[in-house]
Amino acid sequence: MLRMIRKIVALILILNPNLVFAETKVLFIGNSFTFGYGSPVKYYRAKSVTDLNNEGIGGVPALFKSFTVQAGLNYDVYLETHGGSDFNYHLNNELDVIGSQSWDQVLMHSYSTLDKENPGDPESLIKSTANLSEFLHGLNPDIEVYITATWSRPDLIYKADRRWSGTPIEKMALDVRAGYNLAAQSPYVTAVNAVGEAWTQAMKLGIADTNPYDGIEFGKVSLWTWDYYHASAYGYYLHALMAFGNLTGLDPRSLGENECSGFELGMSQHQIKMLQQAAFEQLIKDKRLTPSSLSKPKFSQQPKRCSAM
């Protein structure tokens, strides 16, 4: 219901830009996969969001904020992140910060292998998701809690003697998603934000390379940064597009190929368009959108820098 209301509000704002609606307060909880390690996204437009740990991070939350501004939505965006952390870290160390105010929406993810000590085992994720989502529900009974299933890691696939060695590139993302599906059975979780599978969609569409160890194929981008573990700007951009689609209920393609944050990060119109399409494909697959939800804003014919936020 809240997602439908936001879609209606976005349409009203496009038609009546002088109207002002109450802010939606959203918190991102995560680790380096949220704060954008290894890319220019880490400090991107940091002043547009509030970093509760005062580390000057912009990251995926700042990209999300930019998308909402361009869509005419009024979002107040916060983040609480710590490198290498899982949900248990935030439960044990950050509840005072997280609980300092109530939230309308929370988007959060745990460690990239489900369990740092036992890769692929969802047991700890299931328990910690239940505990953290219950805490968040206690702050606001109407909260929407989304959990992000992250991407396949080439360093654990193309190297020998790793948990996913020798498996297809999409396998790790599917295994991570399966773990998050189990965690999402908590009554306080709204949905899974399937970022890892959106990356796979980008590979299927031919915009993203599948194996950075053998070079990047001409005309494609690498979703991973130099360590083949964390994301590149392209990967974080797709991450943020999935957040935008899930939290707002709007089609990421509605941002258009001239979307200003992609332009500021050096992406071509084709790359922006294809990454938006990859997000759309996954959101449709997960029944988070319908094709009819596309509503293109009146953007300029040429990309420009984002306005002040």
C-alpha positions as CSV (number, residue, x, y, z in Angstrom):
1,M,0.0,0.0,0.0
2,L,2.8,2.5,0.9
3,R,4.5,1.8,-2.4
4,M,1.3,2.5,-4.3
5,I,0.9,5.7,-2.4
6,R,4.4,6.8,-3.3
7,K,3.8,6.1,-7.0
8,I,0.7,8.3,-6.9
9,V,2.6,11.0,-5.1
10,A,5.4,10.9,-7.7
11,L,2.9,11.3,-10.5
12,I,1.2,14.2,-8.7
13,L,4.6,15.9,-8.2
14,I,5.4,15.6,-11.8
15,L,2.1,17.3,-12.7
16,N,2.3,19.8,-9.8
17,P,5.9,20.4,-8.8
18,N,5.2,23.1,-6.3
19,L,3.3,20.8,-4.0
20,V,5.2,19.6,-0.9
21,F,4.7,16.2,0.8
22,A,6.0,14.8,4.1
23,E,9.4,13.2,3.9
24,T,9.8,9.4,3.9
25,K,12.6,8.6,6.2
26,V,14.8,5.7,5.0
27,L,17.8,4.0,6.6
28,F,20.5,1.9,4.9
29,I,22.2,-0.6,7.1
30,G,25.2,-2.5,5.7
31,N,28.9,-2.7,5.1
32,S,31.3,-1.9,2.2
33,F,28.7,-3.2,-0.3
34,T,26.5,-0.3,0.8
35,F,29.1,2.4,1.3
36,G,30.7,1.8,-2.1
37,Y,34.2,0.6,-1.3
38,G,36.6,0.6,-4.3
39,S,34.7,3.2,-6.4
40,P,34.0,6.9,-6.7
41,V,30.5,6.1,-5.3
42,K,31.9,6.0,-1.8
43,Y,32.0,9.7,-1.3
44,Y,29.6,10.6,-4.0
45,R,27.3,13.6,-2.9
46,A,27.8,12.7,0.7
47,K,26.2,15.9,1.9
48,S,22.9,14.8,0.4
49,V,22.5,12.0,3.0
50,T,23.1,11.6,6.7
51,D,25.9,9.2,7.7
52,L,25.0,8.2,11.3
53,N,28.6,7.2,11.9
54,N,30.0,10.6,10.7
55,E,32.4,9.1,8.2
56,G,31.4,11.3,5.3
57,I,30.0,8.4,3.2
58,G,27.6,8.9,0.2
59,G,27.6,5.5,-1.4
60,V,24.6,3.7,-2.6
61,P,22.3,5.8,-0.3
62,A,23.4,8.9,-2.1
63,L,22.6,7.4,-5.5
64,F,19.2,6.4,-4.2
65,K,18.6,9.9,-2.9
66,S,19.5,11.3,-6.3
67,F,17.1,9.0,-8.0
68,T,14.3,10.0,-5.7
69,V,14.9,13.7,-6.2
70,Q,14.8,13.2,-10.0
71,A,11.5,11.3,-9.6
72,G,10.0,14.1,-7.6
73,L,9.9,12.2,-4.3
74,N,10.7,13.6,-0.8
75,Y,13.1,11.1,0.9
76,D,15.3,11.8,3.9
77,V,18.1,9.3,3.6
78,Y,20.4,8.0,6.3
79,L,23.0,5.3,6.5
80,E,24.7,3.2,9.2
81,T,27.6,1.1,7.8
82,H,30.7,-0.7,8.9
83,G,33.2,-2.5,6.7
84,G,33.1,-6.3,6.9
85,S,30.1,-6.4,9.1
86,D,27.1,-8.7,9.3
87,F,23.8,-8.1,11.1
88,N,25.2,-9.4,14.3
89,Y,27.7,-6.6,14.3
90,H,24.9,-4.0,14.1
91,L,22.9,-5.8,16.8
92,N,25.9,-5.9,19.1
93,N,27.3,-2.4,18.5
94,E,24.9,0.0,16.7
95,L,21.4,-0.4,18.2
96,D,21.8,3.0,20.0
97,V,22.5,4.7,16.7
98,I,19.9,2.7,14.7
99,G,17.3,3.2,17.5
100,S,17.9,7.0,17.8
101,Q,14.8,7.6,15.7
102,S,12.0,5.7,13.9
103,W,12.1,4.9,10.2
104,D,9.6,4.5,7.5
105,Q,11.7,2.1,5.5
106,V,15.0,0.2,6.1
107,L,17.1,-1.5,3.5
108,M,19.8,-3.7,4.9
109,H,22.2,-6.5,4.1
110,S,24.6,-8.8,5.9
111,Y,27.9,-10.4,5.0
112,S,28.4,-11.3,1.3
113,T,28.7,-15.1,1.8
114,L,25.8,-15.3,4.3
115,D,28.2,-16.4,7.1
116,K,31.9,-15.2,7.2
117,E,33.0,-18.4,9.0
118,N,30.7,-20.8,7.2
119,P,30.2,-19.5,3.7
120,G,26.8,-20.5,2.2
121,D,25.2,-21.3,5.6
122,P,22.1,-19.2,6.2
123,E,21.5,-20.1,9.8
124,S,23.1,-17.0,11.4
125,L,21.5,-14.8,8.8
126,I,18.1,-16.1,9.5
127,K,18.4,-15.5,13.3
128,S,20.0,-12.1,13.0
129,T,17.5,-10.9,10.4
130,A,14.7,-11.9,12.7
131,N,16.3,-10.0,15.7
132,L,17.2,-6.9,13.8
133,S,13.9,-6.6,11.9
134,E,12.0,-7.1,15.2
135,F,14.0,-4.3,16.8
136,L,13.2,-2.0,13.8
137,H,9.5,-2.9,14.0
138,G,9.5,-1.9,17.6
139,L,10.6,1.6,16.6
140,N,7.7,1.9,14.1
141,P,5.0,-0.8,13.7
142,D,4.3,0.4,10.1
143,I,8.0,0.1,9.0
144,E,8.9,-1.6,5.7
145,V,12.1,-3.7,6.1
146,Y,13.9,-4.9,2.9
147,I,16.9,-7.2,2.9
148,T,19.4,-7.2,0.1
149,A,20.7,-10.4,-1.5
150,T,24.1,-9.4,-2.9
151,W,26.1,-10.5,-5.9
152,S,28.4,-13.3,-7.1
153,R,32.1,-12.8,-6.3
154,P,34.6,-13.8,-9.0
155,D,37.3,-14.1,-6.3
156,L,35.3,-17.0,-4.9
157,I,34.3,-18.5,-8.2
158,Y,37.3,-18.4,-10.6
159,K,40.0,-19.0,-8.0
160,A,40.7,-22.6,-6.8
161,D,39.6,-24.0,-3.4
162,R,36.9,-21.5,-2.6
163,R,33.3,-22.1,-1.6
164,W,31.9,-21.5,-5.2
165,S,35.0,-22.5,-7.2
166,G,34.2,-23.8,-10.7
167,T,30.5,-23.0,-10.5
168,P,28.6,-20.8,-13.1
169,I,28.8,-17.1,-12.3
170,E,25.1,-16.9,-11.4
171,K,25.3,-19.7,-8.8
172,M,26.6,-17.7,-5.9
173,A,24.0,-15.0,-6.3
174,L,21.2,-17.7,-6.4
175,D,22.6,-19.3,-3.2
176,V,22.8,-16.0,-1.5
177,R,19.2,-15.2,-2.6
178,A,18.0,-18.6,-1.2
179,G,19.5,-17.7,2.2
180,Y,17.8,-14.3,2.1
181,N,14.5,-15.9,1.1
182,L,14.6,-18.0,4.3
183,A,15.5,-14.9,6.3
184,A,12.6,-13.1,4.7
185,Q,10.2,-15.5,6.4
186,S,10.5,-13.2,9.4
187,P,7.1,-11.5,9.9
188,Y,8.8,-8.1,10.0
189,V,10.5,-8.4,6.6
190,T,8.7,-6.8,3.6
191,A,10.7,-8.3,0.7
192,V,14.1,-9.3,-0.6
193,N,16.0,-6.8,-2.8
194,A,17.6,-9.1,-5.3
195,V,20.7,-7.1,-6.3
196,G,22.8,-10.2,-7.1
197,E,20.3,-11.5,-9.6
198,A,20.0,-8.0,-11.2
199,W,23.7,-8.3,-11.9
200,T,23.1,-11.6,-13.6
201,Q,20.3,-9.9,-15.6
202,A,22.9,-7.3,-16.8
203,M,25.2,-10.1,-17.9
204,K,22.3,-11.8,-19.8
205,L,21.5,-8.5,-21.5
206,G,25.1,-8.2,-22.7
207,I,26.0,-5.0,-20.9
208,A,28.1,-6.6,-18.2
209,D,31.1,-9.0,-18.5
210,T,31.0,-12.3,-16.7
211,N,34.7,-12.9,-15.9
212,P,37.0,-10.0,-15.1
213,Y,40.0,-12.4,-14.8
214,D,40.1,-12.9,-18.5
215,G,39.7,-9.2,-19.5
216,I,36.6,-7.2,-20.1
217,E,34.9,-7.9,-23.4
218,F,34.6,-5.0,-25.8
219,G,31.4,-3.0,-25.3
220,K,30.7,-4.4,-21.9
221,V,31.4,-3.1,-18.3
222,S,32.7,-4.8,-15.3
223,L,30.3,-4.7,-12.3
224,W,33.3,-5.4,-10.0
225,T,36.1,-3.2,-9.0
226,W,39.8,-4.1,-9.0
227,D,39.6,-6.7,-6.3
228,Y,36.8,-8.7,-8.1
229,Y,34.9,-8.8,-4.8
230,H,33.4,-5.3,-4.3
231,A,31.5,-3.4,-7.0
232,S,32.6,-0.9,-9.5
233,A,30.6,2.3,-10.0
234,Y,28.5,0.4,-12.5
235,G,27.7,-2.3,-9.9
236,Y,26.8,0.1,-7.2
237,Y,24.7,2.0,-9.7
238,L,22.7,-1.1,-10.4
239,H,22.5,-1.8,-6.6
240,A,20.9,1.7,-6.2
241,L,18.5,1.2,-9.1
242,M,17.2,-1.9,-7.4
243,A,16.8,0.0,-4.1
244,F,14.9,2.7,-6.0
245,G,12.5,0.2,-7.6
246,N,11.8,-1.8,-4.5
247,L,11.4,1.1,-2.0
248,T,9.4,3.5,-4.3
249,G,7.6,1.1,-6.5
250,L,8.7,3.1,-9.5
251,D,10.2,1.7,-12.7
252,P,13.9,2.5,-12.8
253,R,13.7,3.0,-16.5
254,S,11.5,6.1,-15.8
255,L,14.8,7.9,-14.8
256,G,15.8,7.8,-18.4
257,E,19.1,7.4,-20.2
258,N,20.0,11.0,-19.3
259,E,19.9,10.2,-15.6
260,C,22.3,12.7,-14.0
261,S,24.1,10.6,-11.4
262,G,25.2,8.0,-14.0
263,F,26.3,10.9,-16.2
264,E,28.3,12.4,-13.3
265,L,30.0,9.0,-12.7
266,G,31.1,8.9,-16.4
267,M,28.6,6.4,-17.8
268,S,27.3,6.6,-21.3
269,Q,23.6,6.9,-22.1
270,H,23.6,3.3,-23.4
271,Q,25.2,2.0,-20.2
272,I,22.7,3.8,-18.1
273,K,19.8,2.6,-20.1
274,M,20.9,-1.0,-20.1
275,L,21.6,-1.0,-16.3
276,Q,18.1,0.4,-15.8
277,Q,16.7,-2.4,-18.0
278,A,18.6,-5.0,-15.9
279,A,17.0,-3.7,-12.7
280,F,13.6,-3.6,-14.4
281,E,13.9,-7.2,-15.6
282,Q,14.7,-8.4,-12.0
283,L,12.0,-6.3,-10.4
284,I,9.5,-7.7,-12.9
285,K,10.7,-11.3,-12.2
286,D,10.2,-10.7,-8.5
287,K,6.8,-9.2,-9.1
288,R,7.8,-5.9,-7.5
289,L,6.7,-3.9,-10.6
290,T,4.4,-4.2,-13.5
291,P,5.3,-3.0,-17.0
292,S,2.5,-0.5,-17.0
293,S,4.2,1.4,-14.1
294,L,6.6,3.2,-16.6
295,S,6.2,6.9,-16.6
296,K,8.9,8.9,-18.3
297,P,9.8,12.3,-16.8
298,K,10.5,15.3,-19.0
299,F,14.3,15.3,-18.9
300,S,16.6,17.2,-21.3
301,Q,17.7,15.6,-24.6
302,Q,21.3,15.7,-23.3
303,P,22.6,14.6,-19.9
304,K,23.4,17.3,-17.4
305,R,24.9,17.5,-13.9
306,C,22.5,16.8,-11.1
307,S,21.0,19.8,-9.3
308,A,21.8,20.6,-5.7
309,M,20.1,18.3,-3.2
